[in-house]
Amino acid sequence: MDATTPGTAQGTTRGTPNGTAHRTGQATTAGLPHEPALLAQALLEAWARAFALNDPAAMPPLYREDAAMYGSRPELFCGRDGVASYFGSLAPRRIRRVRFEQVQASRPLPDILAVAAVAFFEVDELAPIAMRFTQTWLQDARGWRVLSHHASPRLMASGTPALEAAPQR
């Protein structure tokens, strides 16, 4: 499963977590699948499209007001302000693609989706960076949004971050 850089702003295409542009504040879940694996794919692809915009303002609308997040920094970021702070602290980059593999998803309750995957971030001209990636999504009146997010480098046996082979061009 992968998502490439979109040609339109996050939230304006079918299959976004909330089914509509985040600027409108009118969220629906129309068009999203019910089956956990397919729902996880749709939500992760929407997350990847927003991330690929390289716009820190595109990310907070995907998160709940009470979200907790560990990104690639050691600090815990809480709430939408924390999410905005985290994504705003990332260096500008050219994101070629974010793809997800080994996706596992479960719906312990109808309004909760737990997802675990390996995310490959293809940034600038670097080899893809492999990250362990977990998210808990909660559905409410505004649609599906991230409640909990954790990303950390996938390490090799030596303890160093796993960098994948450079993509073929």
C-alpha positions in Angstrom: 0.0 0.0 0.0 1.4 3.4 -0.9 0.4 6.9 -1.4 2.1 9.3 -3.7 2.2 13.1 -3.6 -1.3 14.3 -4.5 -2.2 16.8 -7.0 -4.9 18.3 -4.8 -5.1 19.6 -1.3 -5.6 17.1 1.5 -9.2 16.4 2.3 -10.6 17.3 -1.1 -10.6 13.8 -2.6 -12.8 10.8 -1.9 -11.3 8.5 0.6 -10.0 11.1 3.0 -10.6 10.2 6.7 -13.5 12.6 6.9 -14.7 12.5 3.3 -14.5 16.2 2.8 -12.1 19.1 2.9 -10.8 19.8 6.4 -11.3 23.5 6.0 -15.1 23.1 5.7 -15.5 21.5 9.2 -18.2 19.3 7.7 -16.9 15.8 8.1 -18.6 12.6 6.9 -17.5 9.0 6.6 -19.2 8.5 3.2 -17.2 6.2 0.9 -15.0 4.7 3.6 -15.0 0.9 3.9 -16.1 -0.9 7.1 -13.7 -3.9 6.9 -10.6 -3.1 9.1 -7.9 -3.8 6.5 -9.6 -1.7 3.9 -10.4 1.1 6.3 -6.8 1.1 7.5 -5.6 1.4 3.9 -7.9 4.4 3.2 -6.9 6.2 6.5 -3.2 5.6 6.1 -3.3 6.7 2.4 -5.1 9.9 3.5 -2.5 10.5 6.2 0.3 9.9 3.7 -1.2 12.4 1.2 -1.5 15.0 3.9 2.1 14.4 5.0 3.4 14.6 1.4 2.0 18.1 1.2 4.9 19.2 3.4 2.5 21.6 5.0 2.4 21.4 8.8 -1.2 22.9 8.8 -2.4 19.8 6.8 -1.7 17.4 9.7 -3.6 18.6 12.8 -7.1 18.2 11.3 -6.4 14.5 11.0 -5.9 14.3 14.8 -8.3 14.6 17.7 -8.1 17.5 20.1 -6.9 15.0 22.8 -4.4 13.2 20.6 -1.1 11.9 22.0 1.8 11.5 19.5 5.4 10.2 19.5 6.9 11.1 16.2 10.6 10.9 15.2 11.5 13.2 18.2 11.9 11.9 21.7 9.2 14.2 23.2 5.5 13.3 23.6 3.3 15.8 21.7 -0.3 16.2 23.0 -3.4 17.8 21.5 -3.7 19.4 18.1 -1.3 22.2 19.2 1.3 19.5 20.0 0.7 17.8 16.7 1.1 21.2 14.9 4.3 21.9 16.9 5.7 18.5 15.9 5.0 18.7 12.2 6.1 22.4 12.2 9.4 21.4 13.7 10.3 19.0 10.8 12.9 20.4 8.4 11.5 21.2 4.9 11.8 18.2 2.7 10.8 16.8 -0.7 8.6 13.9 0.1 8.6 11.5 -2.8 6.3 8.9 -1.2 5.2 7.3 2.0 4.3 3.6 1.7 3.0 1.1 4.3 3.8 -2.6 4.5 2.9 -5.3 7.0 -0.3 -3.5 7.8 -2.3 -5.1 10.6 -5.7 -3.6 11.6 -8.4 -4.4 14.1 -11.7 -2.9 15.1 -12.2 -3.8 18.7 -15.3 -1.5 18.8 -17.2 0.0 15.8 -15.7 3.4 16.4 -12.1 2.4 17.0 -9.5 1.2 14.5 -6.0 0.1 15.7 -3.3 0.0 13.0 0.3 -1.2 13.1 2.5 -1.1 10.0 6.0 -0.5 8.7 6.1 2.9 7.0 8.7 3.7 4.4 9.4 7.4 4.1 11.0 8.3 0.8 12.4 11.8 1.4 14.7 14.0 -0.6 17.2 11.8 -2.4 17.8 9.5 0.6 17.2 5.8 0.7 13.7 5.1 2.2 13.6 5.3 6.0 11.8 2.4 7.6 9.7 3.3 10.7 7.5 1.2 13.0 4.2 3.0 12.8 1.1 2.6 15.0 -2.0 4.7 15.1 -5.4 4.4 16.9 -8.2 6.1 15.0 -11.5 7.1 16.6 -14.6 7.8 14.7 -16.8 10.6 16.1 -19.3 13.1 14.6 -16.4 14.7 12.7 -15.2 11.5 11.1 -12.2 9.3 11.7 -9.3 11.0 13.4 -6.1 9.9 15.1 -6.2 9.5 18.9 -2.8 8.0 19.4 0.2 7.9 17.1 3.7 6.4 17.5 6.5 6.2 15.0 10.0 5.0 15.7 12.9 3.8 13.6 12.9 0.2 12.7 16.3 -1.0 13.9 18.7 -3.6 12.5 20.2 -6.2 14.8 23.2 -3.8 15.3 20.9 -1.2 16.8 21.3 1.2 13.9 18.3 2.5 11.9 17.2 0.4 9.0 17.6 2.2 5.6 16.2 0.3 2.7 17.9 0.0 -0.7 17.5 3.2 -2.8 14.5 2.9 -5.1 15.1 2.0 -8.7 14.7 5.0 -11.1 
